[in-house]
Amino acid sequence: MPKIKTNRGAAKRFARTASGKFKRISAFRRHILTKKSSKRKRQLGGPNLVHDSDTKAAQRMLPYS
């Protein structure tokens, strides 16, 4: 049985936590920041978890993480 290839785009965006969930970075924080409030930018800053409904897809893309 050959090895499964890791999706390199997903490998750059997601990381596995110690409990087996996936961390992700929030969208909408790269540019056009002047119109966004400080509160909104601050809340987009922290790491988030991938939603439960998307975890299976992330596991498929990252088989060895």
Distance bins in CASP14 RR format, pairs under 12 A and 6 or more apart:
PFRMAT RR
TARGET T0000
AUTHOR 0000-0000-0000
RMODE 2
METHOD distances of the structure
MODEL  1
2 63 0 0 0 0 0 1 0 0 0 0 0
3 63 0 0 0 0 1 0 0 0 0 0 0
3 64 0 0 0 0 1 0 0 0 0 0 0
4 59 0 0 0 0 0 1 0 0 0 0 0
4 60 0 0 0 0 1 0 0 0 0 0 0
4 61 0 0 0 0 1 0 0 0 0 0 0
4 62 0 0 0 0 1 0 0 0 0 0 0
4 63 1 0 1 0 0 0 0 0 0 0 0
4 64 1 0 0 1 0 0 0 0 0 0 0
4 65 0 0 0 0 0 1 0 0 0 0 0
5 11 0 0 0 0 0 1 0 0 0 0 0
5 60 0 0 0 0 0 1 0 0 0 0 0
5 61 0 0 0 0 1 0 0 0 0 0 0
5 62 0 0 0 0 0 1 0 0 0 0 0
5 63 0 0 0 0 1 0 0 0 0 0 0
5 64 0 0 0 0 1 0 0 0 0 0 0
6 12 0 0 0 0 0 1 0 0 0 0 0
6 14 0 0 0 0 0 1 0 0 0 0 0
6 16 0 0 0 0 0 1 0 0 0 0 0
6 58 0 0 0 0 0 1 0 0 0 0 0
6 59 0 0 0 0 0 1 0 0 0 0 0
6 60 0 0 0 0 0 1 0 0 0 0 0
6 61 1 0 0 1 0 0 0 0 0 0 0
6 62 1 0 1 0 0 0 0 0 0 0 0
6 63 1 0 0 1 0 0 0 0 0 0 0
6 64 1 0 0 1 0 0 0 0 0 0 0
6 65 1 0 0 1 0 0 0 0 0 0 0
7 13 0 0 0 0 1 0 0 0 0 0 0
7 14 0 0 0 0 1 0 0 0 0 0 0
7 57 0 0 0 0 1 0 0 0 0 0 0
7 58 0 0 0 0 1 0 0 0 0 0 0
7 59 0 0 0 0 0 1 0 0 0 0 0
7 60 0 0 0 0 1 0 0 0 0 0 0
7 61 1 1 0 0 0 0 0 0 0 0 0
7 62 1 0 0 1 0 0 0 0 0 0 0
7 63 0 0 0 0 1 0 0 0 0 0 0
7 64 0 0 0 0 0 1 0 0 0 0 0
7 65 0 0 0 0 0 1 0 0 0 0 0
8 14 0 0 0 0 0 1 0 0 0 0 0
8 61 0 0 0 0 1 0 0 0 0 0 0
8 62 0 0 0 0 0 1 0 0 0 0 0
9 58 0 0 0 0 0 1 0 0 0 0 0
9 61 0 0 0 0 1 0 0 0 0 0 0
9 62 0 0 0 0 1 0 0 0 0 0 0
10 16 0 0 0 0 0 1 0 0 0 0 0
10 22 0 0 0 0 1 0 0 0 0 0 0
10 24 0 0 0 0 1 0 0 0 0 0 0
10 50 0 0 0 0 0 1 0 0 0 0 0
10 54 0 0 0 0 0 1 0 0 0 0 0
10 57 0 0 0 0 1 0 0 0 0 0 0
10 58 1 0 0 1 0 0 0 0 0 0 0
10 59 0 0 0 0 0 1 0 0 0 0 0
10 60 0 0 0 0 1 0 0 0 0 0 0
10 61 1 1 0 0 0 0 0 0 0 0 0
10 62 1 0 1 0 0 0 0 0 0 0 0
10 63 0 0 0 0 0 1 0 0 0 0 0
10 64 0 0 0 0 0 1 0 0 0 0 0
10 65 0 0 0 0 1 0 0 0 0 0 0
11 22 0 0 0 0 0 1 0 0 0 0 0
11 58 0 0 0 0 0 1 0 0 0 0 0
11 61 1 0 0 1 0 0 0 0 0 0 0
11 62 1 0 0 1 0 0 0 0 0 0 0
11 63 0 0 0 0 0 1 0 0 0 0 0
11 64 0 0 0 0 1 0 0 0 0 0 0
11 65 1 0 0 1 0 0 0 0 0 0 0
12 24 0 0 0 0 0 1 0 0 0 0 0
12 25 0 0 0 0 1 0 0 0 0 0 0
12 61 0 0 0 0 0 1 0 0 0 0 0
12 62 0 0 0 0 0 1 0 0 0 0 0
12 65 0 0 0 0 0 1 0 0 0 0 0
13 22 0 0 0 0 1 0 0 0 0 0 0
13 23 0 0 0 0 1 0 0 0 0 0 0
13 24 1 0 0 1 0 0 0 0 0 0 0
13 25 1 0 0 1 0 0 0 0 0 0 0
13 26 0 0 0 0 0 1 0 0 0 0 0
13 27 0 0 0 0 0 1 0 0 0 0 0
13 47 0 0 0 0 0 1 0 0 0 0 0
13 48 0 0 0 0 0 1 0 0 0 0 0
13 50 0 0 0 0 1 0 0 0 0 0 0
13 54 0 0 0 0 0 1 0 0 0 0 0
13 58 0 0 0 0 1 0 0 0 0 0 0
13 61 0 0 0 0 1 0 0 0 0 0 0
13 62 0 0 0 0 1 0 0 0 0 0 0
13 65 0 0 0 0 0 1 0 0 0 0 0
14 20 0 0 0 0 0 1 0 0 0 0 0
14 21 0 0 0 0 1 0 0 0 0 0 0
14 22 1 0 1 0 0 0 0 0 0 0 0
14 23 1 0 0 1 0 0 0 0 0 0 0
14 24 1 0 1 0 0 0 0 0 0 0 0
14 25 0 0 0 0 1 0 0 0 0 0 0
14 47 0 0 0 0 0 1 0 0 0 0 0
14 48 0 0 0 0 0 1 0 0 0 0 0
14 49 0 0 0 0 0 1 0 0 0 0 0
14 50 1 0 0 1 0 0 0 0 0 0 0
14 54 0 0 0 0 1 0 0 0 0 0 0
14 55 0 0 0 0 1 0 0 0 0 0 0
14 57 0 0 0 0 0 1 0 0 0 0 0
14 58 1 0 1 0 0 0 0 0 0 0 0
14 59 0 0 0 0 1 0 0 0 0 0 0
14 60 0 0 0 0 0 1 0 0 0 0 0
14 61 1 0 0 1 0 0 0 0 0 0 0
14 62 1 0 0 1 0 0 0 0 0 0 0
14 65 1 0 0 1 0 0 0 0 0 0 0
15 21 0 0 0 0 1 0 0 0 0 0 0
15 22 1 0 0 1 0 0 0 0 0 0 0
15 23 1 0 1 0 0 0 0 0 0 0 0
15 24 0 0 0 0 1 0 0 0 0 0 0
15 25 0 0 0 0 1 0 0 0 0 0 0
15 47 0 0 0 0 1 0 0 0 0 0 0
15 48 0 0 0 0 0 1 0 0 0 0 0
15 49 0 0 0 0 0 1 0 0 0 0 0
15 50 0 0 0 0 0 1 0 0 0 0 0
15 58 0 0 0 0 0 1 0 0 0 0 0
15 62 0 0 0 0 1 0 0 0 0 0 0
15 65 1 0 0 1 0 0 0 0 0 0 0
16 22 1 0 0 1 0 0 0 0 0 0 0
16 23 1 0 0 1 0 0 0 0 0 0 0
16 24 0 0 0 0 0 1 0 0 0 0 0
16 49 0 0 0 0 0 1 0 0 0 0 0
16 50 0 0 0 0 0 1 0 0 0 0 0
16 55 0 0 0 0 0 1 0 0 0 0 0
16 58 0 0 0 0 1 0 0 0 0 0 0
16 59 0 0 0 0 1 0 0 0 0 0 0
16 61 0 0 0 0 0 1 0 0 0 0 0
16 62 1 0 0 1 0 0 0 0 0 0 0
16 63 0 0 0 0 0 1 0 0 0 0 0
16 64 0 0 0 0 1 0 0 0 0 0 0
16 65 1 0 1 0 0 0 0 0 0 0 0
17 23 1 0 1 0 0 0 0 0 0 0 0
17 24 0 0 0 0 0 1 0 0 0 0 0
17 47 0 0 0 0 1 0 0 0 0 0 0
17 48 0 0 0 0 0 1 0 0 0 0 0
17 49 1 0 0 1 0 0 0 0 0 0 0
17 50 0 0 0 0 1 0 0 0 0 0 0
17 55 0 0 0 0 0 1 0 0 0 0 0
17 58 0 0 0 0 0 1 0 0 0 0 0
17 65 0 0 0 0 0 1 0 0 0 0 0
19 49 0 0 0 0 1 0 0 0 0 0 0
19 55 0 0 0 0 0 1 0 0 0 0 0
20 49 0 0 0 0 0 1 0 0 0 0 0
20 50 0 0 0 0 0 1 0 0 0 0 0
20 55 0 0 0 0 1 0 0 0 0 0 0
20 58 0 0 0 0 0 1 0 0 0 0 0
20 59 0 0 0 0 1 0 0 0 0 0 0
20 62 0 0 0 0 0 1 0 0 0 0 0
20 65 0 0 0 0 1 0 0 0 0 0 0
21 47 0 0 0 0 0 1 0 0 0 0 0
21 48 0 0 0 0 0 1 0 0 0 0 0
21 49 1 0 1 0 0 0 0 0 0 0 0
21 50 1 0 0 1 0 0 0 0 0 0 0
21 51 0 0 0 0 0 1 0 0 0 0 0
21 52 0 0 0 0 1 0 0 0 0 0 0
21 54 0 0 0 0 0 1 0 0 0 0 0
21 55 1 0 0 1 0 0 0 0 0 0 0
21 58 0 0 0 0 1 0 0 0 0 0 0
21 59 0 0 0 0 0 1 0 0 0 0 0
21 65 0 0 0 0 0 1 0 0 0 0 0
22 47 0 0 0 0 0 1 0 0 0 0 0
22 48 0 0 0 0 1 0 0 0 0 0 0
22 49 1 0 0 1 0 0 0 0 0 0 0
22 50 1 0 1 0 0 0 0 0 0 0 0
22 51 0 0 0 0 1 0 0 0 0 0 0
22 52 0 0 0 0 0 1 0 0 0 0 0
22 54 0 0 0 0 1 0 0 0 0 0 0
22 55 1 0 0 1 0 0 0 0 0 0 0
22 56 0 0 0 0 0 1 0 0 0 0 0
22 57 0 0 0 0 1 0 0 0 0 0 0
22 58 1 0 1 0 0 0 0 0 0 0 0
22 59 0 0 0 0 1 0 0 0 0 0 0
22 60 0 0 0 0 0 1 0 0 0 0 0
22 61 0 0 0 0 1 0 0 0 0 0 0
22 62 1 0 0 1 0 0 0 0 0 0 0
22 65 0 0 0 0 1 0 0 0 0 0 0
23 46 0 0 0 0 1 0 0 0 0 0 0
23 47 1 0 1 0 0 0 0 0 0 0 0
23 48 1 0 0 1 0 0 0 0 0 0 0
23 49 1 0 0 1 0 0 0 0 0 0 0
23 50 1 0 0 1 0 0 0 0 0 0 0
23 55 0 0 0 0 0 1 0 0 0 0 0
23 58 0 0 0 0 0 1 0 0 0 0 0
23 62 0 0 0 0 0 1 0 0 0 0 0
23 65 0 0 0 0 0 1 0 0 0 0 0
24 44 0 0 0 0 0 1 0 0 0 0 0
24 45 0 0 0 0 0 1 0 0 0 0 0
24 46 0 0 0 0 0 1 0 0 0 0 0
24 47 1 0 0 1 0 0 0 0 0 0 0
24 48 1 0 1 0 0 0 0 0 0 0 0
24 49 1 0 0 1 0 0 0 0 0 0 0
24 50 1 0 1 0 0 0 0 0 0 0 0
24 51 0 0 0 0 1 0 0 0 0 0 0
24 54 0 0 0 0 1 0 0 0 0 0 0
24 55 0 0 0 0 0 1 0 0 0 0 0
24 58 0 0 0 0 1 0 0 0 0 0 0
24 62 0 0 0 0 0 1 0 0 0 0 0
25 44 0 0 0 0 1 0 0 0 0 0 0
25 45 0 0 0 0 1 0 0 0 0 0 0
25 46 0 0 0 0 1 0 0 0 0 0 0
25 47 1 0 0 1 0 0 0 0 0 0 0
25 48 1 0 0 1 0 0 0 0 0 0 0
25 49 0 0 0 0 0 1 0 0 0 0 0
25 50 0 0 0 0 0 1 0 0 0 0 0
26 36 0 0 0 0 0 1 0 0 0 0 0
26 40 0 0 0 0 0 1 0 0 0 0 0
26 41 0 0 0 0 1 0 0 0 0 0 0
26 42 0 0 0 0 0 1 0 0 0 0 0
26 43 0 0 0 0 1 0 0 0 0 0 0
26 44 1 0 1 0 0 0 0 0 0 0 0
26 45 1 0 1 0 0 0 0 0 0 0 0
26 46 1 0 0 1 0 0 0 0 0 0 0
26 47 0 0 0 0 1 0 0 0 0 0 0
26 48 1 0 1 0 0 0 0 0 0 0 0
26 49 0 0 0 0 0 1 0 0 0 0 0
26 50 0 0 0 0 0 1 0 0 0 0 0
27 44 1 0 0 1 0 0 0 0 0 0 0
27 45 0 0 0 0 0 1 0 0 0 0 0
27 48 0 0 0 0 1 0 0 0 0 0 0
28 35 0 0 0 0 0 1 0 0 0 0 0
28 36 1 0 0 1 0 0 0 0 0 0 0
28 40 0 0 0 0 1 0 0 0 0 0 0
28 41 0 0 0 0 1 0 0 0 0 0 0
28 43 0 0 0 0 0 1 0 0 0 0 0
28 44 1 0 0 1 0 0 0 0 0 0 0
28 45 0 0 0 0 0 1 0 0 0 0 0
29 36 0 0 0 0 1 0 0 0 0 0 0
29 40 0 0 0 0 1 0 0 0 0 0 0
29 41 1 0 0 1 0 0 0 0 0 0 0
29 42 0 0 0 0 0 1 0 0 0 0 0
29 43 0 0 0 0 1 0 0 0 0 0 0
29 44 1 0 1 0 0 0 0 0 0 0 0
29 45 1 0 0 1 0 0 0 0 0 0 0
29 46 0 0 0 0 1 0 0 0 0 0 0
29 47 0 0 0 0 0 1 0 0 0 0 0
29 48 0 0 0 0 0 1 0 0 0 0 0
30 36 0 0 0 0 0 1 0 0 0 0 0
30 41 0 0 0 0 0 1 0 0 0 0 0
30 44 0 0 0 0 1 0 0 0 0 0 0
30 45 0 0 0 0 0 1 0 0 0 0 0
31 41 0 0 0 0 0 1 0 0 0 0 0
32 40 0 0 0 0 0 1 0 0 0 0 0
32 41 0 0 0 0 0 1 0 0 0 0 0
33 40 0 0 0 0 1 0 0 0 0 0 0
33 41 1 0 0 1 0 0 0 0 0 0 0
33 42 0 0 0 0 0 1 0 0 0 0 0
33 44 0 0 0 0 1 0 0 0 0 0 0
33 45 0 0 0 0 0 1 0 0 0 0 0
34 40 0 0 0 0 0 1 0 0 0 0 0
34 41 0 0 0 0 0 1 0 0 0 0 0
35 41 0 0 0 0 0 1 0 0 0 0 0
36 42 0 0 0 0 1 0 0 0 0 0 0
36 43 0 0 0 0 0 1 0 0 0 0 0
36 44 0 0 0 0 1 0 0 0 0 0 0
36 45 0 0 0 0 0 1 0 0 0 0 0
37 43 0 0 0 0 1 0 0 0 0 0 0
37 44 0 0 0 0 0 1 0 0 0 0 0
38 44 0 0 0 0 0 1 0 0 0 0 0
38 45 0 0 0 0 0 1 0 0 0 0 0
39 45 0 0 0 0 0 1 0 0 0 0 0
48 54 0 0 0 0 0 1 0 0 0 0 0
49 55 0 0 0 0 1 0 0 0 0 0 0
49 58 0 0 0 0 0 1 0 0 0 0 0
50 56 0 0 0 0 1 0 0 0 0 0 0
50 57 0 0 0 0 1 0 0 0 0 0 0
50 58 1 0 1 0 0 0 0 0 0 0 0
50 59 0 0 0 0 1 0 0 0 0 0 0
50 61 0 0 0 0 0 1 0 0 0 0 0
50 62 0 0 0 0 0 1 0 0 0 0 0
51 57 0 0 0 0 0 1 0 0 0 0 0
51 58 0 0 0 0 1 0 0 0 0 0 0
52 58 0 0 0 0 0 1 0 0 0 0 0
52 59 0 0 0 0 0 1 0 0 0 0 0
54 60 0 0 0 0 0 1 0 0 0 0 0
54 61 0 0 0 0 0 1 0 0 0 0 0
55 61 0 0 0 0 0 1 0 0 0 0 0
55 62 0 0 0 0 0 1 0 0 0 0 0
56 62 0 0 0 0 0 1 0 0 0 0 0
58 65 0 0 0 0 1 0 0 0 0 0 0
59 65 0 0 0 0 1 0 0 0 0 0 0
END
